Amino acid sequence: MGSPRVAYKLVDAFTEVVGGGNRVALVLDARGLATEEMQRVSAQLGEAQAAFVTDWDHTSFEVRFFTAGGEVEFSGHAAVALTHSLAQEGRIKTPQTLLRTIGGPLTARLEDRLALVQSPTPRFRDPPTWRALQEITEVLGANERYLHRGLPHGITFTGLWTLFVPVVAPGLVDALEPEMEPLSRLSAELGVAAVHVYAPIGPRRFYARTFAPALGIPEDPVTGSPNAALGAMLARAGVVPRWEGEVRLNVVQGHRVGGPGEVEVRVSYGPAGNILAIYIGGRAVVAKSGWLELGASPGTGGL
């Protein structure tokens, strides 16, 4: 008997142009695959992140997410790409479905070709000291004059603990040249997986870059989880108004690394102004599909 074969897709999330956004490997039928086999498939497909559908019924899908460093609770761009692909194949039969992740169930739906996925419940930690923020800023290749004093910095979780560093202008975001080894060390000291640098470019519109050397990802082109956490942090700080039932923000990313894309973040509020849910939205496009034999290089397949 030959080696087991699995069907895969490589999908670019947060874009409609192949080569833009953030690419993720998807296995839409991973039933029977052990954890180590999923890690092997993820490594063989050669993408920074991968998602696997391990089981499903008529209203939900069991999903697992992997990075080069191992399994993670949530990957926003992978969840968006997955929702888009499942809908495209006609496998989402209801207006809204559930993604059953190791962190709990998350709702997902397709809305006019925009895949919308709920992020894990936001969590917040005390922000780093000013000295720690200065040290991070220097390692990023900047100095404290870059920092935007009217926007919040802090550490927030919506699947990954992320440090947020606000700077005054998009051009300064693009000018950053991080030193990855010290950035990885400082990330570990702060207990964060990623550093998300952002700047305002208009009302409820931001430009950002994400660095995650602690996960083996020097720069993630267009991110889901950190942008969901950014929306939660801005809402908590009162930067976006709390009296609206739902606030929509947009974050553009990826231009510096040649893969531009855009993320829509929706913050849903309760009557008392409490955050009920954070959703990330984006479009997606299939770049490649095929079959992979476990232990072999990716095979070819139709787009």
N, C-alpha and C positions, 0 to 999 in steps of 0.2 A: 504493500500500500504506500502511496505517496504521502508527503507531508500535508498536514491540515492546511486548508486555504481559507482566507478571510477576504471578504470584499471591503474595500476602503474607498473613501473620498477625501480629496484635499480641497478644502473650501476656504475662500477668502471672506472674512467677516468684516462688516462695517464698510462695505464698498459694493459696487456693481461692476467693477472693472477687475479682470483677472490680473493679479500682481499687485493690487492695491490692498489696503486694509491690513488684516492680520490673518495669516494662514494657519489652519488647524487640520489635523488628521482626524477623520471620523470613521468609526466602525459601527454601522447601524444595526448589525446583528452579531453581537459578541456572546451569544448564549453558549455556555459551556467552556468559555475561556477562563483559565485561572488567572489570578493576579499577576503572577510572573510572566504569563504568556501575553497579557495586555501590556506589561512594561516592555516586553521584547518587541511586540508589534509597534509600539510607540517609538522605540529606538530605531527599528528598521525603517520606518517611514520618514524619520529624520526631521520631524517638525518639533518646535519647542514645546507644543502641547497637543494632547490628543484626548478624544472623548469616545466612550464605548457605551452602547446601549445593550445592557446585559439581560433585560427582560422587559415585557410590556403586556398591557391588557388594553381594553377598549377606551380607557380614559387616562392612562398614565404610562410613563416610560422610566425604567430604572437606569440611571446614568452614573458612570464613574469617569473622573477627570484625572489626567496624569500630566506631569511636567517631567523634565529631565531628572529632577530631584526626587521623583516619586509621586504618589497619589496626593491630590489636594481636594479640599472640600468643594471648591467651585471655581470654574473658569468662565468668565463672562462672554468672551468672544467665542469660545467653544460652544456655550449654551445657545448663543444667537445663531451660529452656523448650524448647529444641530436642529434647532426648531425650524429654521428655514428649510433644511434638507428633508426633514420628516414631513413637513407640509407639502413640499414639492413632490414627494413620492406618494402623497395621498394617504399617509398613515395617521395623520391627526384627523380624527373623525368628528370631533366636537369643537365648538367655538373656542374652548379653552382646555388645555391639557395640563397634566402635572409631570414635572421632572422629579423623580424620586432620587435624591442625592444622599451621600453619607451624612450631610448636615441637615437633612429634612426635606420635605416636599416644597417645590417652587412652581408657581403657575407660569404658563407660557402660552402664547398665542401668536397668530399671524394677523396683522392689521394693515391691509393695503400694501402688501409685499414687505412690510416692516415687521421683523420678528421681535417680539417684546417678551422679555424674560424677567421674572422677579429675582432680585438678588437676595442672599441671606440677610437676616435681620441685622441692621447696623449695630455695631458696638464701638465704644469710644474708650480711649485710655488718656491719661494725663499727657499733655503735650510735652515734648522734650524741652530741656532747659535752653535758654538763649545761647549759652556757650555751645551746647551740643548742636543746635541749629546752625550756628556759625561754622562749626567744624564740618558739618555736612555740606554747607554751602561752598566752603573752600575746596573740598574734595570734588564737588561738582564742576569746579572751574570758575567759580564766581566769588563775589564778596557780599557783605551785608548791604551794600548800596543797591544790589539787585532786588532785595526783598521788598515785597509790597506790604506796607504796614496796615492797610485797610482790609486785607483779606486774611482769613484764618490759616494758621499752620497747625498741624496736629497729627495724631495717629488714630486711624479709623479702620474698622473691619467690615467688609461685606464679602467674605470668602477668603481674603488675604489681609493680614495686618499691613497697612501701608502708611508711610510717612508722607505728608503733604507739605510742599514748599512753594509758597506763592511768590512770584516775581512780577516786576512792574510792566513788562512788555513782551510780546511774543518773540521779537528779535533776540531778546536776551535768553529766552528758552532755547532757541536754535543755536545760540553761541556756546552753550555748555559743552565742555569736553571732560566728562567725568574720568577720574582715576578708579578703575573698576575694583582693584584689590582692596584699597582702603575703604571704598564705598561698601563692599561686601562685608568687611570687618565692622564698620560702623552700623550697618544694617543689623548684623547679628547682635551687637551690643544693645541696640534699641529694641530688639525683638520684632523687627519688621521684615517682610519678604520683599517689599518694593519701595522705591522712592518716586513719588509722582510730583513733577514740577509743573505748575500751571500759571497762566497769565490771562487777564481779561482781554477780549477782543471786541466786545460789544455787550449790549444788555442780554444777560443770561447766556452768554456765549464765551467759550474759553478755548485756549490753545494749550496743549500739554505734551510732555514727554514722560515716559515711564522707564525707570532703570531697575532691573531686578537681578544683579549679579549673584545675590544670595541663592537664587533659584537656577543659576546657570544661564540666565537670559540677560546679556549686557543691556540691551534696549528692546523693549516690547513695542512693536509699531503702533497698534491701536488697541486699547485695552478696555475690557468690560468691567471687571470687579473694581479696579481703582477708580474708575469714573463713577460707578455707583456709590462708592464710599465718598468721593468728592461731593456728589450731590447731597448725601446725608450730612456731611460736615458743613457745607454751605447753608443748608436748611437749619441745622442746629444752631449755627452762629447767627442766624437771622439775616444773612446776606440775601436770601431769596424770601419773599413774603410768605407768612404762614397762614394768612387768612383765605387763601385760595384753596379749593378742594384738591387741585393737582397743579403742580408747577413743572414746566418743561425747560430743561437746559440742554444745550448742545456743546459738545467738546470735539474739536478737530485735532487730529494727531497724525503722526506717521510721515509728515512731509520731509523731515530731516533724514529719514532712512529710505526714502523713495517709495513708500507705500501709504499714501494718504488715505484717510478714511474719516468717518464722522459717526459719533455716538450720540444718541438721544437719551437723556436721563429724565425720568419722570419721578417726582416726589409726590406721594399721596399723603394728605393730611387728614386727621380726624377733626371733629368740631372744636376740640380744645387746643388745636395747633400741634398735636403730637404726630410724629411720623408714623403712618400706618404701613407704608411699603415703599420700596425703591424698585423701579423698573429700568432696565437698559434696553434700548432698541437699536436695531440696525438692519441693513440689507445684507445680502450675501450672494456669492456666485461660486459655482463649482469650477475649480481649476483643473482637476484631473480625477479620474476614477479608475479602478482596476482591481486586480486580485493579488494577494500577497501570500506566498507560502511561508509559514513560520520557519525562520532560519535563513530565508532567501531575501534578495533585494526586491523592491516593489515591482510588480508586473505592470503590464500596459493595460489600458482599458479605454473605453469611449468616454468622451467628455460629457 
